[in-house]
């Protein structure tokens, strides 16, 4: 169906001009002006309409498209990006030498450190400076990273992919959403912790002010707003869910699904959210670098990797491909849409488990059975082995209802500090219960020290990190503890 791009753009601009100044400034702060799907309507709709067809392609057609896009990217990078010209020349390679996905392994991995040291050489010389948009990651891996996207165009494409993902669980343009994703809300008062975005019909709530005193007002605001969906960081929506559980708060009848992303969604969180909100919890995997994107579907909890978005490899400690069921690997991604600052064989430091299963939804995307989180989300044992954090925080939730916040800290192998914000009814019995469950789970691999603090800080982007680790680590061949 043909879209009237000019009308979409003009309607959005006219609407925003008529808004009161505070709301208008809030939208500008959150979105950087008019949302991409309106202001750059053609890019958004072209991408979205393409995905409505390509998501149903055969495996062979998807791989053919991927290879075509990869060839374009490699030729462009060799011709216009100084860093990649150097990489190819040092190895005596030309883009034509990459004839299939196995050949891509002739190129080295790209790490965050390499990007930091070579960023100016990684920008394509055939793009004007006006097209560059500088972006940064939140530093949740311990390595903050700066890079470039194509101004507005990248955002428009990203919106099209996200809408396509959310369509799977019933989301449509115009649906009302509550957003709990680290946005800075500038009109905070003692009775108001959110701002309304009329263009996207979003009620944007602060994730920085969620306390026992304020959460009743959050709940009242959400119930009055009657959202169709809630978009949230898992950590933020978990705070709300735990409060609702402890105070026997009824679920929001209008909410069709919880849309979780940008953090790892642990199984204990999924189970809690589904019980409290009585709806589907949908999770997707992505990152600021926009090199890989994957999400669940309407039929399963497998993560469907968008082949049109990027090419994904999973590697073990030896750098060799991981393919066996239940074998943990690091995600290495080659983004197919960013020609301004190409990321080719980029080591994400994110971990996942592949599966050869075929999803009942009928899409032929590669699948991940689980996304296990980041390398930064593993304890390190005395022997240097990796132990998943997942069970660590889950056991705290199970062992005590008197904890307001908790965060693990590790700066020495085999030793872990647990910072706890105590609730009003916290006693020594809670401490004993936590320690007993911790050692039952981890045995002698980890020694636990409990420390009491007044609050748990969040990242600049509003995320809640369950583990702060000051140790260099690499992906091990096996984990000492499985959840």
Buried (B, 14 or more C-beta within 10 A) or exposed (E): EEBEBEEBBEEBBEBBEEBEEEBBBBBEBBBBBBBBBBBBBEBBBBBBEBBEEBBEBEEEEBBEBBBEBBBEBBBBBBEBBBBBBEBBEEEEBEBEEBEEBEEBBEBEBBBBEBBEEBBEEBBBEEBEEEBBBEBEBBBBBBBEBEBBBBBBBBBBBBBBBBBBBBBBBBBEEEBBBBBBBBBBBEBBEEEEBBBBBEBBBBBBBBBBBBEEEBBEBBBEBBBEBEBBBBBBBBBBBBBBBBBBEEEEBEEBEBBBBBBBBBBBBBEBBBEBBBEBBEBBBBBBBBBBBBBBBBBBBBEBBBBBBBBBBBBBBBBBEEBEBBEEEEBBBBBBBBBBBBBBBBBBBBBBBBBBBBBEEEBEBEBBBBBBBBBBBBBBBBBBBBEEBBBBBBBBBBBBBEBBEBBBBBBBBBEEBBBBBBBBBBBEEBEEEBBEBBBEBBBEBBEEBBBBEBEEEEEBEBEEBBBBBBBBBEBEBEBBEEBBBEB
